[in-house]
Amino acid sequence: MINWKRSKKMEKNGPIGLIDSGIGGFTVLKELQDRLPNENYLYFGDSMRMPYGERENDEIIFLANAIIRELENRGVKAIVLACNTISSLISELTSRVPLFSVIEAGVQETLNWRKSGLVGLIATTATVKNRGYEREMELWTKDVKYIAQGTCTLGKVINDGNGNLKLLKKNIEEAVEPIILKGIKRGIVIEELLLGCTHFPIVSGTIRQMYPELTLINPANGLVRQLDKHLKEFDYYNTEETAESGSTKILTTGDYDIFERMIKELDLNCDALEMTELKLS
């Protein structure tokens, strides 16, 4: 979480914002709704510009800061970066409210499974290039290392959701096999695989079917714990008990039909789904 100063404008009953380039952050939103059901949520998915993982850092920072401003203007009390690509650049972001990084949460989840050795990591090209997980892990320990593999297509295939299982499995294989082979070359059997893109847990069932020997690590679990700890520490839980408590509004810049379908598939609570434009001025 980045440093922040509490603002008088921040209301305890304001929504918690979530940012992603598409539907991937729904996996985080689902965990939040299940475990913090009284909180209000405002989700922003910039599907028009998805995937972020293939964009240059300067553009990702520009877009992320624009979304942050939009959410702040809508009164959020915290923002969850439910996108690993954006989280890998958290030090470059500007916010008046606390930002919670899925990468920091992912590292903490990794350490719950392994205290030393190698862990597999599949992520977007930008997340791997920016070494977000490696840099965060080094703040905690030198004993755990990632074998990372970037994929420029898997997140898009999941986001498009065209039901082509053969194409999905091909992209999963292209992301996971290099990690297993790198481990073998070092004389090590990779046992854990961190899902370093919030889209990936959507197809965790398929990944488990293909690689039953791997334990899949989902950063969303750690992210919920981080946020819950923050709300408790600062006495910032939503204390309002009205019909609107626990409401969720979802904004998308594109792919309305896919958003609508995935809301149903993941059984998300959604009070409003709206198309919106991202103000870039």
C-alpha positions in Angstrom: 0.0 0.0 0.0 1.4 3.4 -0.9 1.5 6.3 1.7 -1.5 8.5 1.9 -2.9 11.3 4.1 -6.4 10.9 5.4 -8.7 13.5 3.8 -11.7 15.0 5.5 -13.5 14.4 2.2 -13.1 10.6 2.6 -16.3 9.1 4.0 -16.3 5.8 5.9 -19.4 4.8 3.9 -17.9 5.7 0.5 -17.2 2.9 -1.9 -14.0 0.9 -2.4 -12.7 1.4 -5.9 -11.3 -1.3 -8.1 -9.2 -0.9 -11.3 -8.5 -3.3 -14.0 -8.1 -3.3 -17.8 -11.1 -5.6 -18.2 -13.0 -8.4 -16.3 -9.9 -9.9 -14.6 -10.5 -7.8 -11.5 -13.9 -9.5 -11.1 -11.9 -12.3 -9.3 -10.8 -9.8 -6.7 -14.3 -8.2 -6.5 -15.8 -11.6 -5.9 -13.5 -12.2 -2.9 -14.3 -8.8 -1.5 -18.0 -9.2 -1.8 -17.9 -12.6 -0.1 -15.7 -11.5 2.8 -16.6 -7.8 3.2 -20.3 -7.9 2.2 -21.3 -4.6 3.9 -18.8 -2.5 1.9 -19.8 -0.6 -1.2 -17.8 -1.1 -4.4 -17.1 0.9 -7.6 -15.3 -1.1 -10.3 -13.7 0.5 -13.4 -12.7 -1.8 -16.2 -10.9 -0.1 -19.1 -11.8 -2.8 -21.7 -11.5 -0.4 -24.6 -7.7 -0.3 -24.1 -7.2 -3.9 -22.9 -4.7 -5.5 -22.7 -2.5 -3.1 -20.6 0.2 -5.7 -20.5 1.3 -4.9 -24.0 1.4 -1.1 -23.6 4.5 1.0 -22.7 4.9 2.0 -19.0 4.3 5.7 -19.6 1.0 5.0 -21.2 0.0 2.6 -18.5 0.8 5.2 -15.8 -1.1 7.9 -17.7 -4.2 5.7 -18.0 -4.1 4.4 -14.4 -3.8 7.9 -13.0 -6.8 9.0 -15.1 -8.9 6.1 -13.7 -7.7 7.0 -10.1 -8.8 10.6 -10.6 -12.2 9.3 -11.9 -12.7 7.1 -8.9 -11.6 9.8 -6.4 -14.1 12.2 -8.0 -16.8 9.6 -7.3 -15.9 9.5 -3.6 -14.0 6.2 -3.1 -12.3 5.8 0.2 -9.6 3.3 -1.1 -8.6 1.9 -4.4 -7.6 -1.7 -5.1 -5.3 -2.1 -8.0 -6.9 -5.3 -9.3 -4.4 -5.4 -12.1 -0.9 -6.8 -11.8 0.4 -4.6 -14.7 -0.8 -1.4 -13.0 0.4 -2.7 -9.6 3.9 -3.2 -11.0 4.1 0.6 -11.5 2.5 1.6 -8.2 5.4 3.9 -7.2 4.6 6.0 -10.3 0.9 6.5 -9.4 -0.6 9.6 -7.7 -3.6 9.2 -5.3 -5.3 11.0 -2.5 -6.6 7.7 -1.1 -4.7 4.5 -0.2 -3.8 2.2 -3.1 -3.6 -1.5 -2.5 -1.3 -3.5 -4.8 -2.2 -7.0 -6.0 1.5 -7.7 -6.4 2.3 -7.0 -2.7 -0.7 -9.3 -1.8 0.6 -12.0 -4.3 4.1 -12.0 -2.6 2.5 -12.4 0.8 0.4 -15.3 -0.5 3.5 -16.9 -2.0 5.3 -16.8 1.4 2.3 -18.6 2.9 3.2 -21.5 0.7 6.9 -21.4 0.4 9.7 -20.0 2.6 12.6 -20.8 0.3 13.2 -22.0 -3.2 11.6 -21.3 -6.6 8.0 -20.5 -7.4 6.5 -20.3 -10.9 4.9 -17.0 -12.0 2.7 -16.4 -15.1 1.9 -12.8 -15.8 1.5 -10.2 -18.5 4.6 -9.1 -20.5 4.7 -5.7 -18.8 4.5 -7.3 -15.3 7.4 -9.6 -16.0 9.4 -6.8 -17.7 8.9 -4.5 -14.8 10.0 -7.2 -12.3 7.2 -6.1 -10.0 7.0 -9.4 -8.1 10.8 -9.9 -7.9 11.3 -6.4 -6.5 8.5 -6.8 -4.0 9.7 -10.3 -2.9 13.2 -8.9 -2.3 11.7 -6.5 0.3 10.5 -9.6 2.3 13.2 -12.2 1.7 16.1 -13.3 -0.5 15.2 -17.0 0.0 12.3 -17.2 -2.5 12.7 -16.5 -6.2 10.3 -16.5 -9.1 10.7 -18.2 -12.4 8.5 -15.8 -14.4 7.0 -16.2 -17.9 5.2 -13.4 -19.6 2.2 -14.0 -21.9 0.9 -11.4 -24.3 -2.2 -13.4 -25.3 -3.7 -15.4 -22.4 -5.4 -12.5 -20.6 -6.9 -11.3 -23.9 -8.2 -14.8 -24.7 -9.8 -15.0 -21.2 -11.3 -11.5 -21.5 -12.8 -12.2 -24.9 -14.4 -15.4 -23.6 -15.2 -16.9 -26.9 -15.5 -20.4 -25.5 -12.6 -21.8 -27.7 -11.2 -24.4 -25.2 -8.5 -25.5 -27.6 -7.2 -21.9 -28.0 -7.3 -21.4 -24.2 -5.3 -24.6 -23.5 -2.8 -23.6 -26.1 -2.2 -20.3 -24.4 -2.0 -21.8 -21.0 0.5 -24.3 -22.2 2.6 -21.6 -23.8 2.7 -19.7 -20.5 3.3 -22.6 -18.1 5.6 -25.1 -20.0 8.6 -22.7 -20.1 8.4 -22.4 -16.3 8.4 -26.1 -15.8 11.3 -26.6 -18.2 13.4 -23.9 -16.6 12.9 -25.6 -13.2 14.0 -29.0 -14.7 17.1 -27.4 -16.1 17.9 -26.3 -12.5 17.2 -29.7 -11.1 14.0 -28.5 -9.4 10.4 -29.5 -9.7 8.2 -26.5 -9.6 5.3 -27.1 -7.2 3.6 -23.7 -6.9 2.3 -21.4 -9.6 1.4 -17.8 -8.9 -1.4 -16.4 -11.1 0.1 -13.0 -11.7 -2.8 -11.6 -13.7 -6.2 -11.3 -12.2 -7.8 -12.7 -15.4 -6.0 -16.1 -14.8 -8.1 -17.3 -11.7 -11.1 -17.3 -14.0 -9.6 -20.3 -15.8 -8.0 -21.9 -12.7 -10.1 -25.0 -13.2 -8.6 -25.6 -16.7 -5.1 -24.9 -15.4 -5.6 -27.4 -12.6 -6.9 -30.0 -15.0 -3.8 -29.5 -17.2 -1.3 -29.3 -14.4 -2.7 -31.2 -11.4 0.8 -31.3 -9.8 0.8 -27.5 -9.4 -0.6 -25.6 -6.4 -2.2 -22.4 -7.8 -1.7 -19.2 -5.7 -4.3 -16.5 -6.1 -3.2 -13.0 -4.9 -6.9 -12.0 -4.3 -6.9 -13.8 -1.0 -4.0 -11.6 0.4 -5.5 -8.5 -1.1 -8.7 -8.9 0.9 -6.7 -9.5 4.0 -4.7 -6.3 3.4 -7.8 -4.2 2.9 -9.6 -5.7 5.8 -6.6 -4.9 8.1 -6.6 -1.3 6.8 -10.3 -0.8 7.4 -10.0 -2.2 10.9 -6.8 -0.3 11.8 -8.3 3.1 10.8 -11.8 2.3 11.9 -13.0 2.7 8.3 -15.6 0.0 7.9 -18.9 1.0 6.3 -21.2 1.4 9.3 -24.2 2.5 7.3 -27.0 0.0 7.5 -29.4 0.8 4.7 -30.8 -0.9 1.6 -27.8 0.5 -0.3 -25.2 -1.1 2.0 -23.1 -3.6 0.1 -23.9 -2.2 -3.3 -21.7 -2.6 -6.3 -21.5 -0.4 -9.4 -19.5 -1.5 -12.4 -18.2 0.8 -15.1 -16.7 -0.3 -18.4 -15.3 1.5 -21.4 -16.1 -1.4 -23.7 -17.2 -5.0 -24.1 -20.5 -4.5 -22.3 -21.8 -7.9 -23.3 -18.8 -9.7 -22.0 -19.0 -7.8 -18.7 -22.7 -8.7 -18.4 -22.0 -12.4 -19.1 -19.1 -12.6 -16.7 -21.1 -11.0 -13.9 -23.6 -13.9 -14.2 -20.9 -16.6 -14.6 -19.0 -15.5 -11.5 -22.3 -14.8 -9.6 -21.3 -11.2 -8.7 -23.6 -8.9 -6.9 -24.1 -5.9 -9.3 -26.6 -3.1 -8.8 -25.6 -1.2 -11.9 -23.5 -1.9 -15.0 -22.8 1.2 -17.1 -20.8 2.1 -20.2 -18.5 5.1 -19.6 -15.7 7.1 -21.1 -12.3 7.7 -19.5 -11.5 11.4 -19.2 -7.9 11.7 -20.4 -7.5 15.5 -20.2 
